[in-house]
Amino acid sequence: MSAITGDRTKAGIHLWGRYSVHPVSRSMWSSRTLVVFPPGTSTRERALLRAWHGWTVLGALLAVGIMAATNPTPAVGMVAALATYACGFLVLGRATRTLRPRVRSITVTTFYGNGRPEVHGDARLLDGSLDALAVLERALSAQQIRPVDFEMVWADVWNTLPPRTQRP
């Protein structure tokens, strides 16, 4: 069993990255984002990237738990909670510092306030990329294609997405 097919059940989520949808808000905007990890990203690297992405919420929940556990001494609890929250960012940031710049993403936003939807972003690229990854991931799970074939398409999709722009 390959590393790609073997860790699919452990991860329980997409091998190639993530897809998120934010429905229409009060501001009349909705968005869809496709995030594609570099092809060949290991299970450990995917876990670290996901932890980095989710640390703002998970770290805050952990910090609240620490403050609740140290209720009799609120000053100690606050310091411990802030230290834990900051250390999480430091550790995860350092662990993913070389991988994060190689992650590619595309976001399409839609504004519903002018009588008809205004789409901003390349919806065709997002939809085509997501379809290719989802169909092939299902085929890989059903063992209809080889892991190397899946990774080749993953690489093609990753290559079609715009690289991350460098901040000055």
C-alpha positions in Angstrom: 0.0 0.0 0.0 1.4 3.4 -1.0 1.8 6.4 1.3 -1.0 8.2 -0.7 -3.6 5.5 -0.4 -2.5 4.3 3.1 -3.0 7.7 4.8 -6.3 8.7 3.2 -8.3 6.9 5.9 -6.2 8.4 8.7 -6.6 12.0 7.4 -10.3 11.7 6.7 -10.0 14.8 4.5 -8.6 15.6 1.1 -5.1 14.6 0.3 -4.5 17.6 -2.0 -5.7 20.4 0.4 -9.0 21.9 1.2 -12.1 23.5 -0.3 -14.1 26.0 1.7 -17.4 27.8 1.0 -18.5 30.9 2.9 -22.2 31.5 2.2 -23.7 34.9 1.6 -23.2 37.1 4.6 -25.1 40.3 5.6 -22.7 42.2 3.4 -24.1 40.3 0.4 -20.8 38.6 -0.4 -20.1 34.9 -0.6 -16.8 33.2 -1.4 -15.3 29.9 -2.3 -11.6 29.0 -1.8 -9.6 26.1 -3.2 -6.3 25.5 -1.4 -3.9 23.0 -3.1 -0.9 21.6 -1.2 2.3 21.0 -3.3 2.2 17.5 -4.9 3.8 14.9 -2.8 3.0 16.6 0.5 3.5 14.0 3.2 0.9 13.1 5.9 3.0 14.9 8.5 3.2 18.0 6.4 -0.5 18.0 5.7 -1.2 17.7 9.4 1.1 20.6 10.2 -0.5 22.7 7.4 -4.0 21.9 8.7 -2.9 22.7 12.3 -1.5 26.0 11.2 -4.7 26.9 9.4 -6.9 25.9 12.4 -4.7 27.2 15.2 -6.5 30.6 15.5 -9.6 28.8 16.7 -8.1 25.7 18.3 -5.5 27.7 20.1 -8.1 30.1 21.4 -10.2 27.2 22.7 -7.2 25.7 24.4 -6.3 29.1 25.9 -9.9 29.5 27.3 -9.6 26.0 28.7 -6.3 26.9 30.4 -7.8 30.0 31.9 -10.8 28.0 33.2 -8.5 25.4 34.7 -6.6 28.1 36.5 -9.6 30.0 37.7 -8.4 30.6 41.3 -5.4 32.5 40.0 -6.5 34.5 37.0 -3.2 36.3 36.4 -1.3 32.9 36.1 -4.1 31.6 33.8 -3.9 34.6 31.5 -0.1 34.4 31.2 -0.3 30.6 30.6 -3.1 31.0 28.1 -1.3 33.7 26.1 2.0 31.8 26.2 0.3 28.7 24.9 -1.4 30.6 22.1 1.8 32.3 21.1 3.9 29.2 21.3 1.4 27.4 19.1 1.9 30.0 16.4 5.7 30.0 16.8 6.0 26.2 16.7 3.6 25.7 13.8 4.9 28.7 11.9 8.4 27.3 12.1 7.4 23.8 11.2 5.6 25.0 8.1 7.7 28.0 7.0 9.2 26.3 3.9 5.9 24.6 2.9 3.4 27.4 3.3 4.9 29.6 0.4 4.4 26.6 -2.0 0.8 26.1 -1.2 -1.4 27.5 -3.9 -5.0 28.8 -3.7 -7.7 30.5 -5.7 -10.7 32.4 -4.3 -13.8 33.4 -6.1 -16.1 35.9 -4.5 -19.6 36.8 -5.5 -21.5 40.0 -4.7 -25.3 39.7 -4.7 -26.2 43.4 -4.1 -26.8 44.9 -7.6 -29.8 42.8 -8.8 -27.6 40.2 -10.4 -24.5 38.4 -9.1 -21.1 39.9 -9.7 -18.4 37.2 -9.8 -14.8 38.2 -8.9 -12.1 35.7 -9.7 -11.6 32.8 -12.1 -14.6 30.6 -11.4 -13.9 28.3 -14.3 -10.4 27.6 -13.0 -11.6 26.9 -9.5 -14.5 24.7 -10.7 -12.3 22.8 -13.2 -9.5 22.2 -10.6 -11.9 21.1 -7.9 -13.7 18.7 -10.3 -10.4 17.2 -11.4 -9.2 16.7 -7.9 -12.5 15.3 -6.5 -13.1 12.9 -9.4 -9.6 11.5 -9.2 -9.6 11.3 -5.5 -12.7 9.2 -5.6 -11.1 7.0 -8.3 -8.0 6.6 -6.1 -10.1 5.6 -3.1 -11.9 3.0 -5.3 -8.5 1.8 -6.5 -9.4 2.6 -10.1 -6.2 4.6 -10.7 -2.7 4.3 -9.4 -1.3 6.7 -6.8 1.2 8.0 -9.3 -1.6 8.9 -11.7 -3.4 10.7 -9.0 -0.3 12.6 -8.1 0.3 13.6 -11.7 -3.1 15.2 -12.0 -2.6 16.8 -8.6 0.6 18.3 -10.0 -1.1 19.5 -13.1 -3.8 21.3 -11.1 -1.2 22.8 -8.7 0.7 24.1 -11.7 -2.3 25.8 -13.2 -3.1 27.7 -10.0 -1.3 31.1 -9.6 1.8 31.0 -7.4 1.7 32.9 -4.2 2.7 36.5 -4.6 5.7 37.6 -2.5 5.1 40.3 0.1 7.5 43.2 0.0 
